[in-house]
Amino acid sequence: MITIRTYECWIPEYGETRDDAVQFEAVDHEDAACQCVSRREQRAVEYPVASGESSLVVAVAFPGQAPVPHTVMGHVMPHYYATPVRDLDGDQK
């Protein structure tokens, strides 16, 4: 059985402290750290970690407990798709 817990996360490299922590519901510290970076990249509309260009250290803690730093890295996964080719008359080839 998977237990979901509440974690506090912040990114010291961006000058954040525990006062800036965002809470995430996650299965473990690693999941919370990944959610934290994903949220930050989505809000900034920049994806240096997801693209594999860089990594970030995220402080992850249960509320009221000492943080455990986690390095979050990413990698690009190619995504391919295909569509039928149509000729100039609109017919499928």
N, CA, C and O atoms as a CHARMM CRD file, in Angstrom:
* protein
*
  372
    1    1 MET  N      0.84200  -1.18200   0.00000 PROA 1      0.00000
    2    1 MET  CA     0.00000   0.00000   0.00000 PROA 1      0.00000
    3    1 MET  C      0.88600   1.24500   0.00000 PROA 1      0.00000
    4    1 MET  O      1.82100   1.34700   0.79500 PROA 1      0.00000
    5    2 ILE  N      0.59700   2.16700  -0.87300 PROA 2      0.00000
    6    2 ILE  CA     1.36800   3.40300  -0.97200 PROA 2      0.00000
    7    2 ILE  C      0.78000   4.43600  -0.02100 PROA 2      0.00000
    8    2 ILE  O     -0.43300   4.64300   0.03200 PROA 2      0.00000
    9    3 THR  N      1.66400   5.07200   0.72400 PROA 3      0.00000
   10    3 THR  CA     1.24200   6.11900   1.64600 PROA 3      0.00000
   11    3 THR  C      1.66000   7.47300   1.08900 PROA 3      0.00000
   12    3 THR  O      2.83400   7.69700   0.79600 PROA 3      0.00000
   13    4 ILE  N      0.70800   8.35600   0.94900 PROA 4      0.00000
   14    4 ILE  CA     0.97800   9.71500   0.49000 PROA 4      0.00000
   15    4 ILE  C      1.17200  10.58200   1.72900 PROA 4      0.00000
   16    4 ILE  O      0.37800  10.54100   2.66800 PROA 4      0.00000
   17    5 ARG  N      2.24700  11.36600   1.70700 PROA 5      0.00000
   18    5 ARG  CA     2.54300  12.24700   2.84400 PROA 5      0.00000
   19    5 ARG  C      2.75500  13.66600   2.34900 PROA 5      0.00000
   20    5 ARG  O      2.96700  13.90600   1.16000 PROA 5      0.00000
   21    6 THR  N      2.69400  14.59200   3.27800 PROA 6      0.00000
   22    6 THR  CA     2.93000  15.99700   2.96600 PROA 6      0.00000
   23    6 THR  C      4.39100  16.32600   3.22800 PROA 6      0.00000
   24    6 THR  O      4.92000  16.04400   4.30300 PROA 6      0.00000
   25    7 TYR  N      5.03900  16.92700   2.23200 PROA 7      0.00000
   26    7 TYR  CA     6.43700  17.33900   2.33000 PROA 7      0.00000
   27    7 TYR  C      6.53700  18.83500   2.06000 PROA 7      0.00000
   28    7 TYR  O      5.75400  19.38900   1.28800 PROA 7      0.00000
   29    8 GLU  N      7.49500  19.47800   2.69600 PROA 8      0.00000
   30    8 GLU  CA     7.81200  20.87300   2.41800 PROA 8      0.00000
   31    8 GLU  C      9.06500  20.90500   1.55500 PROA 8      0.00000
   32    8 GLU  O     10.04300  20.21700   1.84900 PROA 8      0.00000
   33    9 CYS  N      9.03700  21.70300   0.49000 PROA 9      0.00000
   34    9 CYS  CA    10.18300  21.77200  -0.41900 PROA 9      0.00000
   35    9 CYS  C     10.51000  23.22500  -0.73800 PROA 9      0.00000
   36    9 CYS  O      9.62200  24.06600  -0.87500 PROA 9      0.00000
   37   10 TRP  N     11.81100  23.50000  -0.85400 PROA 10     0.00000
   38   10 TRP  CA    12.28500  24.80100  -1.29400 PROA 10     0.00000
   39   10 TRP  C     13.62700  24.62700  -1.98000 PROA 10     0.00000
   40   10 TRP  O     14.30500  23.61700  -1.79600 PROA 10     0.00000
   41   11 ILE  N     14.00500  25.62600  -2.77800 PROA 11     0.00000
   42   11 ILE  CA    15.22400  25.52700  -3.58400 PROA 11     0.00000
   43   11 ILE  C     16.21400  26.60000  -3.11200 PROA 11     0.00000
   44   11 ILE  O     16.10900  27.76000  -3.51000 PROA 11     0.00000
   45   12 PRO  N     17.16800  26.21500  -2.27000 PROA 12     0.00000
   46   12 PRO  CA    18.14400  27.18200  -1.74800 PROA 12     0.00000
   47   12 PRO  C     18.93900  27.91000  -2.84100 PROA 12     0.00000
   48   12 PRO  O     19.31200  29.06800  -2.65300 PROA 12     0.00000
   49   13 GLU  N     19.20500  27.25500  -3.97600 PROA 13     0.00000
   50   13 GLU  CA    19.96400  27.88600  -5.06100 PROA 13     0.00000
   51   13 GLU  C     19.28100  29.13900  -5.59900 PROA 13     0.00000
   52   13 GLU  O     19.93300  30.00100  -6.18900 PROA 13     0.00000
   53   14 TYR  N     17.97100  29.24000  -5.39600 PROA 14     0.00000
   54   14 TYR  CA    17.22100  30.41500  -5.82300 PROA 14     0.00000
   55   14 TYR  C     16.97000  31.36900  -4.66100 PROA 14     0.00000
   56   14 TYR  O     16.11500  32.25000  -4.74200 PROA 14     0.00000
   57   15 GLY  N     17.72000  31.18600  -3.58400 PROA 15     0.00000
   58   15 GLY  CA    17.58800  32.06600  -2.43000 PROA 15     0.00000
   59   15 GLY  C     16.40000  31.75200  -1.54300 PROA 15     0.00000
   60   15 GLY  O     16.06700  32.53200  -0.65100 PROA 15     0.00000
   61   16 GLU  N     15.76000  30.62200  -1.77900 PROA 16     0.00000
   62   16 GLU  CA    14.59800  30.25600  -0.96900 PROA 16     0.00000
   63   16 GLU  C     15.03200  29.67500   0.37800 PROA 16     0.00000
   64   16 GLU  O     16.07700  29.03600   0.49900 PROA 16     0.00000
   65   17 THR  N     14.20400  29.91700   1.36700 PROA 17     0.00000
   66   17 THR  CA    14.40100  29.35000   2.70200 PROA 17     0.00000
   67   17 THR  C     13.15200  28.55600   3.06800 PROA 17     0.00000
   68   17 THR  O     12.19900  28.48300   2.29200 PROA 17     0.00000
   69   18 ARG  N     13.16800  27.97900   4.22600 PROA 18     0.00000
   70   18 ARG  CA    11.99900  27.20400   4.65800 PROA 18     0.00000
   71   18 ARG  C     10.73800  28.06200   4.68800 PROA 18     0.00000
   72   18 ARG  O      9.63000  27.55900   4.50200 PROA 18     0.00000
   73   19 ASP  N     10.91800  29.36100   4.92400 PROA 19     0.00000
   74   19 ASP  CA     9.76100  30.26700   4.90600 PROA 19     0.00000
   75   19 ASP  C      9.09900  30.31800   3.53200 PROA 19     0.00000
   76   19 ASP  O      7.92400  30.66800   3.42300 PROA 19     0.00000
   77   20 ASP  N      9.84700  29.97100   2.48100 PROA 20     0.00000
   78   20 ASP  CA     9.32400  29.96700   1.10800 PROA 20     0.00000
   79   20 ASP  C      8.81500  28.59900   0.68400 PROA 20     0.00000
   80   20 ASP  O      8.35700  28.43300  -0.44700 PROA 20     0.00000
   81   21 ALA  N      8.88900  27.62200   1.57300 PROA 21     0.00000
   82   21 ALA  CA     8.56000  26.23600   1.22700 PROA 21     0.00000
   83   21 ALA  C      7.13800  26.10400   0.69000 PROA 21     0.00000
   84   21 ALA  O      6.20700  26.77900   1.12700 PROA 21     0.00000
   85   22 VAL  N      7.02000  25.20000  -0.28000 PROA 22     0.00000
   86   22 VAL  CA     5.72100  24.82900  -0.83600 PROA 22     0.00000
   87   22 VAL  C      5.46200  23.39100  -0.41100 PROA 22     0.00000
   88   22 VAL  O      6.37500  22.56600  -0.41000 PROA 22     0.00000
   89   23 GLN  N      4.22500  23.09300  -0.05300 PROA 23     0.00000
   90   23 GLN  CA     3.88300  21.72900   0.36100 PROA 23     0.00000
   91   23 GLN  C      3.44200  20.90700  -0.84200 PROA 23     0.00000
   92   23 GLN  O      2.70300  21.36900  -1.71000 PROA 23     0.00000
   93   24 PHE  N      3.92600  19.66700  -0.85600 PROA 24     0.00000
   94   24 PHE  CA     3.57500  18.72000  -1.91100 PROA 24     0.00000
   95   24 PHE  C      3.10300  17.42200  -1.27800 PROA 24     0.00000
   96   24 PHE  O      3.63600  16.98200  -0.26000 PROA 24     0.00000
   97   25 GLU  N      2.09900  16.81700  -1.89100 PROA 25     0.00000
   98   25 GLU  CA     1.64300  15.48600  -1.49300 PROA 25     0.00000
   99   25 GLU  C      2.41900  14.50300  -2.35200 PROA 25     0.00000
  100   25 GLU  O      2.30800  14.52100  -3.57800 PROA 25     0.00000
  101   26 ALA  N      3.20500  13.64500  -1.71300 PROA 26     0.00000
  102   26 ALA  CA     4.08900  12.76100  -2.48000 PROA 26     0.00000
  103   26 ALA  C      4.25600  11.42100  -1.77600 PROA 26     0.00000
  104   26 ALA  O      3.93100  11.27200  -0.59900 PROA 26     0.00000
  105   27 VAL  N      4.77500  10.44300  -2.53400 PROA 27     0.00000
  106   27 VAL  CA     4.98400   9.10700  -1.97200 PROA 27     0.00000
  107   27 VAL  C      6.29200   9.01600  -1.19800 PROA 27     0.00000
  108   27 VAL  O      6.43400   8.17200  -0.31300 PROA 27     0.00000
  109   28 ASP  N      7.25600   9.89100  -1.53100 PROA 28     0.00000
  110   28 ASP  CA     8.52500   9.90100  -0.79800 PROA 28     0.00000
  111   28 ASP  C      9.23700  11.22900  -1.04400 PROA 28     0.00000
  112   28 ASP  O      8.75200  12.07600  -1.79500 PROA 28     0.00000
  113   29 HSD  N     10.39900  11.40100  -0.39900 PROA 29     0.00000
  114   29 HSD  CA    11.17200  12.63400  -0.53600 PROA 29     0.00000
  115   29 HSD  C     11.54600  12.91700  -2.00000 PROA 29     0.00000
  116   29 HSD  O     11.47800  14.05500  -2.46400 PROA 29     0.00000
  117   30 GLU  N     11.93800  11.85800  -2.70900 PROA 30     0.00000
  118   30 GLU  CA    12.36500  12.02000  -4.09200 PROA 30     0.00000
  119   30 GLU  C     11.21800  12.51700  -4.97400 PROA 30     0.00000
  120   30 GLU  O     11.41200  13.39600  -5.81300 PROA 30     0.00000
  121   31 ASP  N     10.04200  11.96000  -4.78400 PROA 31     0.00000
  122   31 ASP  CA     8.86500  12.38000  -5.54000 PROA 31     0.00000
  123   31 ASP  C      8.54700  13.84100  -5.24800 PROA 31     0.00000
  124   31 ASP  O      8.23400  14.60000  -6.16500 PROA 31     0.00000
  125   32 ALA  N      8.62400  14.24100  -3.98800 PROA 32     0.00000
  126   32 ALA  CA     8.36000  15.63300  -3.61000 PROA 32     0.00000
  127   32 ALA  C      9.36800  16.57500  -4.26300 PROA 32     0.00000
  128   32 ALA  O      8.99200  17.63600  -4.75900 PROA 32     0.00000
  129   33 ALA  N     10.64800  16.19500  -4.26600 PROA 33     0.00000
  130   33 ALA  CA    11.68500  17.03000  -4.88100 PROA 33     0.00000
  131   33 ALA  C     11.42100  17.19600  -6.37600 PROA 33     0.00000
  132   33 ALA  O     11.55200  18.29800  -6.90700 PROA 33     0.00000
  133   34 CYS  N     11.05600  16.12200  -7.05100 PROA 34     0.00000
  134   34 CYS  CA    10.76800  16.18500  -8.49100 PROA 34     0.00000
  135   34 CYS  C      9.54600  17.05500  -8.76900 PROA 34     0.00000
  136   34 CYS  O      9.54300  17.82700  -9.72800 PROA 34     0.00000
  137   35 GLN  N      8.51600  16.94100  -7.94900 PROA 35     0.00000
  138   35 GLN  CA     7.32900  17.77900  -8.11100 PROA 35     0.00000
  139   35 GLN  C      7.68300  19.25700  -7.93900 PROA 35     0.00000
  140   35 GLN  O      7.16600  20.11500  -8.65400 PROA 35     0.00000
  141   36 CYS  N      8.56100  19.54100  -6.99200 PROA 36     0.00000
  142   36 CYS  CA     8.97400  20.91300  -6.71800 PROA 36     0.00000
  143   36 CYS  C      9.65900  21.52200  -7.94500 PROA 36     0.00000
  144   36 CYS  O      9.32500  22.63500  -8.35000 PROA 36     0.00000
  145   37 VAL  N     10.59400  20.81300  -8.52600 PROA 37     0.00000
  146   37 VAL  CA    11.31000  21.31700  -9.70200 PROA 37     0.00000
  147   37 VAL  C     10.36900  21.40400 -10.90000 PROA 37     0.00000
  148   37 VAL  O     10.42400  22.37300 -11.65800 PROA 37     0.00000
  149   38 SER  N      9.51800  20.41700 -11.07800 PROA 38     0.00000
  150   38 SER  CA     8.56300  20.44200 -12.18100 PROA 38     0.00000
  151   38 SER  C      7.66700  21.67400 -12.08600 PROA 38     0.00000
  152   38 SER  O      7.44000  22.35600 -13.08500 PROA 38     0.00000
  153   39 ARG  N      7.17000  21.95400 -10.91800 PROA 39     0.00000
  154   39 ARG  CA     6.30700  23.12700 -10.70700 PROA 39     0.00000
  155   39 ARG  C      7.06100  24.40500 -11.04200 PROA 39     0.00000
  156   39 ARG  O      6.52700  25.29000 -11.71100 PROA 39     0.00000
  157   40 ARG  N      8.29900  24.50200 -10.57800 PROA 40     0.00000
  158   40 ARG  CA     9.09500  25.70900 -10.81900 PROA 40     0.00000
  159   40 ARG  C      9.34200  25.90600 -12.31500 PROA 40     0.00000
  160   40 ARG  O      9.20800  27.01600 -12.83000 PROA 40     0.00000
  161   41 GLU  N      9.70200  24.82500 -13.01100 PROA 41     0.00000
  162   41 GLU  CA     9.97700  24.94600 -14.43700 PROA 41     0.00000
  163   41 GLU  C      8.71300  25.27800 -15.22500 PROA 41     0.00000
  164   41 GLU  O      8.76800  26.06000 -16.17400 PROA 41     0.00000
  165   42 GLN  N      7.58300  24.69900 -14.84900 PROA 42     0.00000
  166   42 GLN  CA     6.33800  24.99000 -15.54800 PROA 42     0.00000
  167   42 GLN  C      5.94700  26.44800 -15.36600 PROA 42     0.00000
  168   42 GLN  O      5.49500  27.09200 -16.31300 PROA 42     0.00000
  169   43 ARG  N      6.11600  26.97000 -14.16500 PROA 43     0.00000
  170   43 ARG  CA     5.75500  28.36800 -13.90700 PROA 43     0.00000
  171   43 ARG  C      6.68900  29.34000 -14.61900 PROA 43     0.00000
  172   43 ARG  O      6.26300  30.41300 -15.04600 PROA 43     0.00000
  173   44 ALA  N      7.95100  28.97100 -14.74800 PROA 44     0.00000
  174   44 ALA  CA     8.93500  29.82800 -15.41600 PROA 44     0.00000
  175   44 ALA  C      8.91400  29.63800 -16.93600 PROA 44     0.00000
  176   44 ALA  O      9.49700  30.43900 -17.66700 PROA 44     0.00000
  177   45 VAL  N      8.25300  28.59800 -17.40800 PROA 45     0.00000
  178   45 VAL  CA     8.20500  28.22000 -18.81600 PROA 45     0.00000
  179   45 VAL  C      9.63000  28.08500 -19.37200 PROA 45     0.00000
  180   45 VAL  O      9.91700  28.46400 -20.50700 PROA 45     0.00000
  181   46 GLU  N     10.48600  27.54600 -18.54900 PROA 46     0.00000
  182   46 GLU  CA    11.85200  27.20100 -18.92800 PROA 46     0.00000
  183   46 GLU  C     12.12100  25.83000 -18.33200 PROA 46     0.00000
  184   46 GLU  O     11.68300  25.54300 -17.21800 PROA 46     0.00000
  185   47 TYR  N     12.83700  24.97800 -19.06100 PROA 47     0.00000
  186   47 TYR  CA    13.00300  23.59900 -18.64000 PROA 47     0.00000
  187   47 TYR  C     14.46200  23.14800 -18.64900 PROA 47     0.00000
  188   47 TYR  O     14.78500  22.14700 -19.28800 PROA 47     0.00000
  189   48 PRO  N     15.35400  23.86500 -17.95200 PROA 48     0.00000
  190   48 PRO  CA    16.76600  23.45300 -17.96600 PROA 48     0.00000
  191   48 PRO  C     17.01000  22.10500 -17.28900 PROA 48     0.00000
  192   48 PRO  O     17.90000  21.36600 -17.71100 PROA 48     0.00000
  193   49 VAL  N     16.25100  21.77000 -16.26200 PROA 49     0.00000
  194   49 VAL  CA    16.43600  20.48000 -15.59800 PROA 49     0.00000
  195   49 VAL  C     15.81200  19.36600 -16.43200 PROA 49     0.00000
  196   49 VAL  O     16.44500  18.33600 -16.66600 PROA 49     0.00000
  197   50 ALA  N     14.57800  19.56500 -16.88100 PROA 50     0.00000
  198   50 ALA  CA    13.90200  18.53700 -17.68000 PROA 50     0.00000
  199   50 ALA  C     14.64800  18.24900 -18.97000 PROA 50     0.00000
  200   50 ALA  O     14.60300  17.12600 -19.47300 PROA 50     0.00000
  201   51 SER  N     15.33500  19.25200 -19.51500 PROA 51     0.00000
  202   51 SER  CA    16.06000  19.05800 -20.76900 PROA 51     0.00000
  203   51 SER  C     17.42900  18.42200 -20.55300 PROA 51     0.00000
  204   51 SER  O     18.11300  18.08100 -21.51800 PROA 51     0.00000
  205   52 GLY  N     17.82600  18.26100 -19.30800 PROA 52     0.00000
  206   52 GLY  CA    19.11200  17.65500 -19.01100 PROA 52     0.00000
  207   52 GLY  C     20.27000  18.63400 -19.01400 PROA 52     0.00000
  208   52 GLY  O     21.42300  18.22500 -18.87900 PROA 52     0.00000
  209   53 GLU  N     19.98600  19.92300 -19.16500 PROA 53     0.00000
  210   53 GLU  CA    21.03200  20.94500 -19.19600 PROA 53     0.00000
  211   53 GLU  C     21.61800  21.23500 -17.82800 PROA 53     0.00000
  212   53 GLU  O     22.78100  21.62500 -17.73100 PROA 53     0.00000
  213   54 SER  N     20.84000  21.05500 -16.76400 PROA 54     0.00000
  214   54 SER  CA    21.31600  21.38500 -15.42400 PROA 54     0.00000
  215   54 SER  C     20.60600  20.51900 -14.38900 PROA 54     0.00000
  216   54 SER  O     19.76100  19.69100 -14.72600 PROA 54     0.00000
  217   55 SER  N     20.95800  20.72200 -13.14800 PROA 55     0.00000
  218   55 SER  CA    20.30300  20.05000 -12.02700 PROA 55     0.00000
  219   55 SER  C     20.07600  21.07600 -10.93200 PROA 55     0.00000
  220   55 SER  O     20.68100  22.14800 -10.94400 PROA 55     0.00000
  221   56 LEU  N     19.21700  20.75300  -9.99900 PROA 56     0.00000
  222   56 LEU  CA    18.94300  21.63000  -8.86100 PROA 56     0.00000
  223   56 LEU  C     18.95900  20.82800  -7.57700 PROA 56     0.00000
  224   56 LEU  O     18.59800  19.65100  -7.56400 PROA 56     0.00000
  225   57 VAL  N     19.37800  21.46600  -6.50400 PROA 57     0.00000
  226   57 VAL  CA    19.28300  20.84800  -5.18200 PROA 57     0.00000
  227   57 VAL  C     18.03000  21.39800  -4.51100 PROA 57     0.00000
  228   57 VAL  O     17.84000  22.61000  -4.41200 PROA 57     0.00000
  229   58 VAL  N     17.18400  20.48700  -4.05600 PROA 58     0.00000
  230   58 VAL  CA    15.93400  20.83900  -3.40000 PROA 58     0.00000
  231   58 VAL  C     16.00700  20.37200  -1.95200 PROA 58     0.00000
  232   58 VAL  O     16.37600  19.23000  -1.67700 PROA 58     0.00000
  233   59 ALA  N     15.65300  21.25900  -1.03000 PROA 59     0.00000
  234   59 ALA  CA    15.53900  20.87800   0.37700 PROA 59     0.00000
  235   59 ALA  C     14.15400  20.28900   0.57100 PROA 59     0.00000
  236   59 ALA  O     13.15500  20.92000   0.22600 PROA 59     0.00000
  237   60 VAL  N     14.08600  19.09000   1.11700 PROA 60     0.00000
  238   60 VAL  CA    12.81600  18.37800   1.30300 PROA 60     0.00000
  239   60 VAL  C     12.70600  17.97700   2.77000 PROA 60     0.00000
  240   60 VAL  O     13.64800  17.43300   3.34800 PROA 60     0.00000
  241   61 ALA  N     11.54600  18.25100   3.36600 PROA 61     0.00000
  242   61 ALA  CA    11.37900  17.92700   4.78300 PROA 61     0.00000
  243   61 ALA  C      9.92700  17.61600   5.10000 PROA 61     0.00000
  244   61 ALA  O      9.00400  18.11200   4.45300 PROA 61     0.00000
  245   62 PHE  N      9.75100  16.78200   6.11400 PROA 62     0.00000
  246   62 PHE  CA     8.43200  16.67000   6.71700 PROA 62     0.00000
  247   62 PHE  C      8.23500  17.94600   7.52200 PROA 62     0.00000
  248   62 PHE  O      9.20500  18.47100   8.06900 PROA 62     0.00000
  249   63 PRO  N      7.01500  18.46400   7.61600 PROA 63     0.00000
  250   63 PRO  CA     6.79600  19.66800   8.39900 PROA 63     0.00000
  251   63 PRO  C      7.37300  19.52400   9.81800 PROA 63     0.00000
  252   63 PRO  O      7.10200  18.55300  10.52500 PROA 63     0.00000
  253   64 GLY  N      8.17300  20.51700  10.20400 PROA 64     0.00000
  254   64 GLY  CA     8.75100  20.53000  11.54400 PROA 64     0.00000
  255   64 GLY  C     10.00500  19.69100  11.71600 PROA 64     0.00000
  256   64 GLY  O     10.56900  19.65400  12.81000 PROA 64     0.00000
  257   65 GLN  N     10.45900  19.01400  10.66300 PROA 65     0.00000
  258   65 GLN  CA    11.66400  18.19000  10.76600 PROA 65     0.00000
  259   65 GLN  C     12.79000  18.77100   9.91400 PROA 65     0.00000
  260   65 GLN  O     12.56300  19.64200   9.07400 PROA 65     0.00000
  261   66 ALA  N     14.00200  18.27500  10.14200 PROA 66     0.00000
  262   66 ALA  CA    15.16900  18.75500   9.41100 PROA 66     0.00000
  263   66 ALA  C     15.06100  18.38500   7.93800 PROA 66     0.00000
  264   66 ALA  O     14.59400  17.29700   7.60100 PROA 66     0.00000
  265   67 PRO  N     15.49600  19.29300   7.05300 PROA 67     0.00000
  266   67 PRO  CA    15.45000  19.00200   5.61900 PROA 67     0.00000
  267   67 PRO  C     16.53600  18.03300   5.18600 PROA 67     0.00000
  268   67 PRO  O     17.59700  17.94000   5.80300 PROA 67     0.00000
  269   68 VAL  N     16.24500  17.31700   4.11200 PROA 68     0.00000
  270   68 VAL  CA    17.20200  16.42100   3.47400 PROA 68     0.00000
  271   68 VAL  C     17.37800  16.93800   2.04800 PROA 68     0.00000
  272   68 VAL  O     16.41100  16.96600   1.28600 PROA 68     0.00000
  273   69 PRO  N     18.60200  17.35200   1.66700 PROA 69     0.00000
  274   69 PRO  CA    18.78700  17.85100   0.29700 PROA 69     0.00000
  275   69 PRO  C     18.75800  16.72500  -0.72700 PROA 69     0.00000
  276   69 PRO  O     19.29800  15.64200  -0.49800 PROA 69     0.00000
  277   70 HSD  N     18.12200  16.99900  -1.85500 PROA 70     0.00000
  278   70 HSD  CA    18.03900  16.04500  -2.96600 PROA 70     0.00000
  279   70 HSD  C     18.41300  16.75500  -4.25900 PROA 70     0.00000
  280   70 HSD  O     17.93000  17.85400  -4.53000 PROA 70     0.00000
  281   71 THR  N     19.25900  16.13600  -5.04700 PROA 71     0.00000
  282   71 THR  CA    19.59100  16.66500  -6.36900 PROA 71     0.00000
  283   71 THR  C     18.56500  16.13800  -7.36400 PROA 71     0.00000
  284   71 THR  O     18.31600  14.93500  -7.43800 PROA 71     0.00000
  285   72 VAL  N     17.97500  17.05200  -8.12500 PROA 72     0.00000
  286   72 VAL  CA    16.99200  16.67400  -9.13600 PROA 72     0.00000
  287   72 VAL  C     17.61500  16.90100 -10.51100 PROA 72     0.00000
  288   72 VAL  O     18.08000  17.99600 -10.82500 PROA 72     0.00000
  289   73 MET  N     17.61300  15.85200 -11.31700 PROA 73     0.00000
  290   73 MET  CA    18.13400  15.89800 -12.68200 PROA 73     0.00000
  291   73 MET  C     17.04900  15.42100 -13.63300 PROA 73     0.00000
  292   73 MET  O     16.08300  14.78600 -13.21000 PROA 73     0.00000
  293   74 GLY  N     17.20100  15.71800 -14.88700 PROA 74     0.00000
  294   74 GLY  CA    16.22900  15.27500 -15.87300 PROA 74     0.00000
  295   74 GLY  C     16.92300  14.80900 -17.13400 PROA 74     0.00000
  296   74 GLY  O     18.14300  14.90000 -17.26700 PROA 74     0.00000
  297   75 HSD  N     16.13200  14.31700 -18.04200 PROA 75     0.00000
  298   75 HSD  CA    16.63800  13.93500 -19.35000 PROA 75     0.00000
  299   75 HSD  C     15.50900  14.02500 -20.36700 PROA 75     0.00000
  300   75 HSD  O     14.33300  13.87700 -20.03400 PROA 75     0.00000
  301   76 VAL  N     15.88400  14.26300 -21.57300 PROA 76     0.00000
  302   76 VAL  CA    14.90200  14.39700 -22.65100 PROA 76     0.00000
  303   76 VAL  C     14.56300  13.01600 -23.18700 PROA 76     0.00000
  304   76 VAL  O     15.44900  12.19700 -23.43400 PROA 76     0.00000
  305   77 MET  N     13.28400  12.76900 -23.36300 PROA 77     0.00000
  306   77 MET  CA    12.83700  11.52000 -23.98000 PROA 77     0.00000
  307   77 MET  C     12.26000  11.88500 -25.34200 PROA 77     0.00000
  308   77 MET  O     11.30000  12.65100 -25.41700 PROA 77     0.00000
  309   78 PRO  N     12.82400  11.35400 -26.40700 PROA 78     0.00000
  310   78 PRO  CA    12.26800  11.64600 -27.73000 PROA 78     0.00000
  311   78 PRO  C     10.81400  11.18800 -27.82100 PROA 78     0.00000
  312   78 PRO  O     10.44100  10.14700 -27.27900 PROA 78     0.00000
  313   79 HSD  N     10.02400  11.96200 -28.49600 PROA 79     0.00000
  314   79 HSD  CA     8.62800  11.61100 -28.71700 PROA 79     0.00000
  315   79 HSD  C      8.37800  11.70500 -30.22000 PROA 79     0.00000
  316   79 HSD  O      8.58100  12.75800 -30.82500 PROA 79     0.00000
  317   80 TYR  N      7.94600  10.62300 -30.80400 PROA 80     0.00000
  318   80 TYR  CA     7.70600  10.56700 -32.23800 PROA 80     0.00000
  319   80 TYR  C      6.22200  10.33900 -32.50100 PROA 80     0.00000
  320   80 TYR  O      5.53700   9.67500 -31.72200 PROA 80     0.00000
  321   81 TYR  N      5.74000  10.89000 -33.59500 PROA 81     0.00000
  322   81 TYR  CA     4.37900  10.60500 -34.02400 PROA 81     0.00000
  323   81 TYR  C      4.33500  10.64200 -35.53900 PROA 81     0.00000
  324   81 TYR  O      5.20400  11.22700 -36.18600 PROA 81     0.00000
  325   82 ALA  N      3.33100  10.02100 -36.08600 PROA 82     0.00000
  326   82 ALA  CA     3.19900   9.95500 -37.54200 PROA 82     0.00000
  327   82 ALA  C      1.77200  10.30200 -37.93700 PROA 82     0.00000
  328   82 ALA  O      0.81700  10.03600 -37.20600 PROA 82     0.00000
  329   83 THR  N      1.65700  10.89800 -39.10500 PROA 83     0.00000
  330   83 THR  CA     0.34900  11.19100 -39.67300 PROA 83     0.00000
  331   83 THR  C      0.35900  10.76600 -41.13200 PROA 83     0.00000
  332   83 THR  O      1.41700  10.76300 -41.76200 PROA 83     0.00000
  333   84 PRO  N     -0.78100  10.41000 -41.67500 PROA 84     0.00000
  334   84 PRO  CA    -0.83000  10.01300 -43.08000 PROA 84     0.00000
  335   84 PRO  C     -0.44600  11.17800 -43.98200 PROA 84     0.00000
  336   84 PRO  O     -0.78000  12.32900 -43.70200 PROA 84     0.00000
  337   85 VAL  N      0.25300  10.87200 -45.05500 PROA 85     0.00000
  338   85 VAL  CA     0.62200  11.87700 -46.03900 PROA 85     0.00000
  339   85 VAL  C     -0.53100  12.01900 -47.01900 PROA 85     0.00000
  340   85 VAL  O     -1.07500  11.02300 -47.49500 PROA 85     0.00000
  341   86 ARG  N     -0.89600  13.23900 -47.31300 PROA 86     0.00000
  342   86 ARG  CA    -1.98200  13.49400 -48.27000 PROA 86     0.00000
  343   86 ARG  C     -1.39200  14.16900 -49.50000 PROA 86     0.00000
  344   86 ARG  O     -0.50400  15.01500 -49.39700 PROA 86     0.00000
  345   87 ASP  N     -1.89600  13.78400 -50.65200 PROA 87     0.00000
  346   87 ASP  CA    -1.42000  14.43700 -51.87400 PROA 87     0.00000
  347   87 ASP  C     -2.16600  15.76000 -52.04400 PROA 87     0.00000
  348   87 ASP  O     -2.98100  16.12700 -51.19700 PROA 87     0.00000
  349   88 LEU  N     -1.89400  16.46600 -53.11800 PROA 88     0.00000
  350   88 LEU  CA    -2.47300  17.78300 -53.32600 PROA 88     0.00000
  351   88 LEU  C     -3.99000  17.75000 -53.48400 PROA 88     0.00000
  352   88 LEU  O     -4.65600  18.75900 -53.25400 PROA 88     0.00000
  353   89 ASP  N     -4.54400  16.60000 -53.87600 PROA 89     0.00000
  354   89 ASP  CA    -6.00300  16.46600 -54.02800 PROA 89     0.00000
  355   89 ASP  C     -6.68900  16.12300 -52.72100 PROA 89     0.00000
  356   89 ASP  O     -7.91400  16.00900 -52.67300 PROA 89     0.00000
  357   90 GLY  N     -5.90900  15.95600 -51.65500 PROA 90     0.00000
  358   90 GLY  CA    -6.48900  15.61800 -50.37200 PROA 90     0.00000
  359   90 GLY  C     -6.66500  14.13500 -50.14000 PROA 90     0.00000
  360   90 GLY  O     -7.19500  13.73300 -49.10400 PROA 90     0.00000
  361   91 ASP  N     -6.22900  13.30200 -51.09400 PROA 91     0.00000
  362   91 ASP  CA    -6.34200  11.85900 -50.95900 PROA 91     0.00000
  363   91 ASP  C     -5.15900  11.30400 -50.16300 PROA 91     0.00000
  364   91 ASP  O     -4.02800  11.77500 -50.27800 PROA 91     0.00000
  365   92 GLN  N     -5.45800  10.30100 -49.36300 PROA 92     0.00000
  366   92 GLN  CA    -4.36400   9.63700 -48.62600 PROA 92     0.00000
  367   92 GLN  C     -3.55800   8.82500 -49.59100 PROA 92     0.00000
  368   92 GLN  O     -4.09800   8.26100 -50.54300 PROA 92     0.00000
  369   93 LYS  N     -2.27700   8.75900 -49.35900 PROA 93     0.00000
  370   93 LYS  CA    -1.39100   7.93000 -50.19300 PROA 93     0.00000
  371   93 LYS  C     -1.17800   6.59300 -49.54000 PROA 93     0.00000
  372   93 LYS  O     -0.46400   5.74900 -50.08100 PROA 93     0.00000
